[in-house]
Amino acid sequence: MSASLSYCFRRRVLYSLGRALLVLVFACAVIPEARARRQEDVPHSLVIRDIIYQHVGDRNLALDLYRPDNRPGPFPVIIWIHGGGWSAGRKEHCPAVMLLPDGYAIASINYRLTRVAPFPAQIEDCKAAVRWVRANAGKYRLDPDKIGAWGHSAGGHLAALLGTSGDVKELEGNGDNLQVSSRVQAVCDVAGPADLVSMYQEVSGKSTELGEKATAAIEALIGGPLEQHKDTAVAASPIHYISKDDPPFLIIQGNEDETVPISQSLEFTKALKAAGVPAVLDVASGRGHGVCGPQFEPTIRTFFSKQLKH
């Protein structure tokens, strides 16, 4: 949940060091017009970087769109949502590109972090990105009826919230393409919180550094301590919106996760199934919060293939 525990953090730190100067430029300048070039490390693909999908005040929110360039399309789309405790992270590190050879397009998004705005800004931005993909499907050879969401940690939380709040108008915000649906057709939630009230109550009682960081991350998201902001914590909880028409879920979490308690995934899966929503929980034995790597790729590939390629 904290910046130090975001998805595959060590790799991202090395990446960030190499991009430090560019990050400073982006922090002070308006994102330029979208530009296309080949992605050297992903064969047979095209990446269009820094597409502005939403304007919020004086901020431009951008996504990177990866697409196979050796097939005609239209391509099912995976929205990648980075982790980082809702307070850090960027779209440039995108593990979802592993699915490009399987014929998916990948939209890796930035969203407002908690140092910019508290909840519901984050889910409003994610929903705006889904609407943008759907509204621009024809232009980019995308399939508007086959959109999945995938994220880790805070990104897993937002992916799950996309999945359960597809019919919740209060979380749409005031962005563009409001006439277009923000529903997704599949969700892969990796180590994401599902019930912020119960998680806060559990982690705030821990005196460990990880427990303190998780508590601080939730407080930054909801605007302060749970006692004063419980309604916001409920509104930010994917478990709160579950209904039988939600899309299928794949949930992955390590059983030794000390940041997001395993109880979050257990209770979320139970609630989804009770509502009649197809849900699979893959508990990674002996793994902590950083559940990533090749061992999970076959499960994720199989899930998205079943849900988005039928």
BELWOFEN-V892329 format. One record per residue. N is the residue number from 1. PSI is psi in whole degrees, -180 to 180 (999 if undefined). OMEGA is omega in radians with two decimals (999 if undefined). NEAR is the number of other C-alpha atoms within 10 Angstrom. Layout:
N/PSI/OMEGA/NEAR ; N/PSI/OMEGA/NEAR
This chain:
1/-39/3.10/31 ; 2/168/-3.13/23 ; 3/-33/-3.11/17 ; 4/-9/-3.10/16 ; 5/19/3.11/19 ; 6/173/-2.95/23 ; 7/121/3.14/29 ; 8/57/-2.92/18 ; 9/-40/-3.07/17 ; 10/-41/3.13/12 ; 11/-38/-3.10/10 ; 12/-33/3.11/18 ; 13/-46/3.11/12 ; 14/-42/3.11/10 ; 15/-44/-3.06/13 ; 16/-36/3.11/17 ; 17/-41/-3.14/10 ; 18/-20/-3.08/11 ; 19/10/-2.98/12 ; 20/-47/-3.11/11 ; 21/-40/-3.14/11 ; 22/-37/3.10/10 ; 23/-40/3.12/13 ; 24/-40/3.10/10 ; 25/-45/-3.13/11 ; 26/-33/-3.11/12 ; 27/-22/-3.04/10 ; 28/-4/-3.04/8 ; 29/160/3.06/10 ; 30/138/3.13/12 ; 31/130/-3.10/17 ; 32/173/3.07/13 ; 33/149/3.13/10 ; 34/141/3.13/14 ; 35/145/-3.08/11 ; 36/140/3.00/15 ; 37/165/3.12/10 ; 38/145/3.10/15 ; 39/105/-2.97/14 ; 40/-34/-3.05/10 ; 41/3/3.07/7 ; 42/95/-3.05/15 ; 43/148/3.06/13 ; 44/40/3.12/15 ; 45/160/3.07/21 ; 46/136/3.08/20 ; 47/132/3.07/21 ; 48/110/-2.99/18 ; 49/152/2.96/22 ; 50/42/3.01/23 ; 51/125/3.13/20 ; 52/117/-3.12/20 ; 53/-13/-3.12/23 ; 54/141/3.00/20 ; 55/127/3.08/14 ; 56/105/-3.06/13 ; 57/-124/3.11/6 ; 58/14/-3.13/7 ; 59/141/3.03/13 ; 60/122/3.10/19 ; 61/134/-2.98/21 ; 62/160/3.03/24 ; 63/157/2.98/25 ; 64/129/-3.13/24 ; 65/118/3.07/23 ; 66/140/-3.09/26 ; 67/139/3.02/30 ; 68/140/-3.14/22 ; 69/7/-3.13/16 ; 70/17/3.13/12 ; 71/154/-3.05/11 ; 72/-25/-3.04/9 ; 73/-173/0.05/16 ; 74/151/-3.03/17 ; 75/134/2.92/25 ; 76/151/-2.99/23 ; 77/139/2.98/32 ; 78/122/3.02/31 ; 79/116/3.09/25 ; 80/128/-3.12/29 ; 81/114/-3.05/27 ; 82/158/3.04/30 ; 83/-167/3.14/30 ; 84/27/3.08/22 ; 85/24/-3.08/27 ; 86/5/-3.05/28 ; 87/-7/-3.10/21 ; 88/175/3.12/19 ; 89/157/3.14/23 ; 90/163/-3.09/19 ; 91/-19/-3.00/19 ; 92/-29/3.06/18 ; 93/110/-2.98/18 ; 94/90/3.11/20 ; 95/-21/-3.09/17 ; 96/-12/3.13/21 ; 97/-13/3.08/20 ; 98/-21/-3.11/14 ; 99/-6/3.14/20 ; 100/-44/3.14/22 ; 101/-18/3.13/15 ; 102/1/3.07/12 ; 103/22/3.08/21 ; 104/152/2.85/28 ; 105/147/-3.11/31 ; 106/128/3.03/30 ; 107/109/3.14/29 ; 108/122/-2.93/28 ; 109/148/2.83/26 ; 110/154/3.06/25 ; 111/163/-3.13/27 ; 112/130/3.13/23 ; 113/168/-3.02/20 ; 114/-21/3.07/22 ; 115/-14/3.09/11 ; 116/-45/-3.10/9 ; 117/144/3.10/15 ; 118/-180/3.04/20 ; 119/140/0.27/21 ; 120/20/-3.08/19 ; 121/-41/-3.03/20 ; 122/-47/-3.12/23 ; 123/-31/3.05/22 ; 124/-40/3.13/21 ; 125/-41/3.11/27 ; 126/-42/3.11/27 ; 127/-38/3.09/27 ; 128/-36/3.11/27 ; 129/-41/3.09/28 ; 130/-43/3.13/28 ; 131/-40/3.11/26 ; 132/-46/3.12/22 ; 133/-47/-3.10/25 ; 134/-41/-3.11/22 ; 135/-26/-3.09/18 ; 136/18/-3.07/16 ; 137/-44/-3.11/18 ; 138/-41/-3.11/12 ; 139/-37/-3.03/8 ; 140/11/3.11/15 ; 141/49/3.13/15 ; 142/156/3.10/23 ; 143/109/-3.07/20 ; 144/-12/-3.11/21 ; 145/1/-3.10/14 ; 146/83/-3.12/22 ; 147/125/3.09/27 ; 148/159/3.09/27 ; 149/139/-3.10/30 ; 150/132/3.10/29 ; 151/165/3.14/28 ; 152/139/3.07/31 ; 153/-119/3.08/30 ; 154/-35/3.07/32 ; 155/-34/3.05/30 ; 156/-40/3.07/28 ; 157/-46/-3.11/30 ; 158/-36/3.06/32 ; 159/-44/3.12/32 ; 160/-38/3.13/31 ; 161/-36/3.00/29 ; 162/-42/-3.08/30 ; 163/-38/-3.05/29 ; 164/-13/-3.06/27 ; 165/27/-3.12/25 ; 166/-24/-3.11/22 ; 167/18/-3.09/17 ; 168/99/-3.07/12 ; 169/-29/-3.10/10 ; 170/-17/-3.12/11 ; 171/6/-3.11/22 ; 172/-28/-3.08/23 ; 173/-165/-3.10/15 ; 174/32/-3.07/12 ; 175/-161/-3.09/17 ; 176/166/3.02/17 ; 177/36/-3.09/19 ; 178/-16/3.09/16 ; 179/-6/-3.09/8 ; 180/144/-3.11/14 ; 181/144/3.04/18 ; 182/13/3.12/26 ; 183/148/3.00/24 ; 184/162/-3.04/27 ; 185/-5/3.11/21 ; 186/148/-3.13/27 ; 187/129/2.95/30 ; 188/110/-3.06/27 ; 189/110/-3.13/29 ; 190/109/3.04/30 ; 191/38/3.14/32 ; 192/142/3.03/31 ; 193/145/3.14/34 ; 194/-31/-3.12/28 ; 195/98/-3.04/22 ; 196/-25/3.10/26 ; 197/-53/-3.11/21 ; 198/-35/3.11/17 ; 199/-46/3.13/20 ; 200/-45/-3.13/22 ; 201/-35/-3.12/12 ; 202/-48/-3.05/15 ; 203/-27/-3.12/21 ; 204/-17/3.09/19 ; 205/-2/3.14/11 ; 206/135/-3.14/13 ; 207/7/-3.13/9 ; 208/161/3.12/12 ; 209/-40/-3.14/11 ; 210/-40/3.10/19 ; 211/-40/3.13/22 ; 212/-39/3.13/16 ; 213/-40/3.12/20 ; 214/-41/3.10/24 ; 215/-45/-3.14/27 ; 216/-37/-3.14/19 ; 217/-42/3.12/23 ; 218/-42/3.13/29 ; 219/-39/3.09/19 ; 220/-35/-3.14/20 ; 221/-46/-3.02/24 ; 222/-8/3.06/24 ; 223/8/3.12/18 ; 224/-169/-3.11/18 ; 225/152/-3.10/15 ; 226/-37/-3.07/20 ; 227/-33/3.14/9 ; 228/-12/-3.01/11 ; 229/35/-3.10/14 ; 230/-38/3.14/16 ; 231/-40/3.11/12 ; 232/-40/3.11/19 ; 233/-40/3.08/25 ; 234/-45/-3.12/19 ; 235/-25/-3.13/20 ; 236/4/-3.04/27 ; 237/117/3.12/22 ; 238/-34/-3.09/23 ; 239/-23/-3.08/23 ; 240/-23/-3.00/18 ; 241/6/-3.03/17 ; 242/133/3.03/23 ; 243/162/-2.98/19 ; 244/-18/-3.13/13 ; 245/12/3.08/14 ; 246/155/-3.12/24 ; 247/165/3.07/22 ; 248/147/-3.12/23 ; 249/140/2.83/29 ; 250/122/-3.12/21 ; 251/128/-3.13/24 ; 252/131/3.10/25 ; 253/145/3.07/29 ; 254/142/-3.12/23 ; 255/-6/3.09/19 ; 256/25/3.12/16 ; 257/119/-3.13/18 ; 258/1/3.13/17 ; 259/-55/3.03/25 ; 260/112/-3.09/28 ; 261/142/3.12/23 ; 262/-24/3.10/22 ; 263/-28/3.12/17 ; 264/-48/-3.13/19 ; 265/-37/3.13/26 ; 266/-48/-3.12/15 ; 267/-36/3.13/14 ; 268/-46/3.11/22 ; 269/-43/3.12/21 ; 270/-43/-3.12/14 ; 271/-40/3.10/17 ; 272/-48/-3.12/22 ; 273/-38/3.13/17 ; 274/-29/3.12/14 ; 275/-3/-3.14/13 ; 276/15/3.13/14 ; 277/128/3.08/20 ; 278/124/-3.10/17 ; 279/133/3.09/20 ; 280/129/3.08/17 ; 281/122/3.09/17 ; 282/104/3.13/16 ; 283/120/-3.10/18 ; 284/109/-3.09/16 ; 285/132/3.08/10 ; 286/7/-3.11/9 ; 287/150/3.11/15 ; 288/-141/-3.05/19 ; 289/-30/-3.08/25 ; 290/59/-3.13/19 ; 291/94/3.08/20 ; 292/174/3.09/18 ; 293/173/-3.02/9 ; 294/-28/-3.05/8 ; 295/-20/-3.13/10 ; 296/-10/-3.07/13 ; 297/-45/-3.13/14 ; 298/-40/3.13/9 ; 299/-44/-3.13/14 ; 300/-43/3.12/18 ; 301/-46/-3.12/13 ; 302/-42/-3.13/10 ; 303/-53/-3.10/19 ; 304/-34/3.10/28 ; 305/-43/-3.13/16 ; 306/-38/-3.03/11 ; 307/-30/-3.00/17 ; 308/-1/-3.11/19 ; 309/14/3.12/12 ; 310/999/999/7
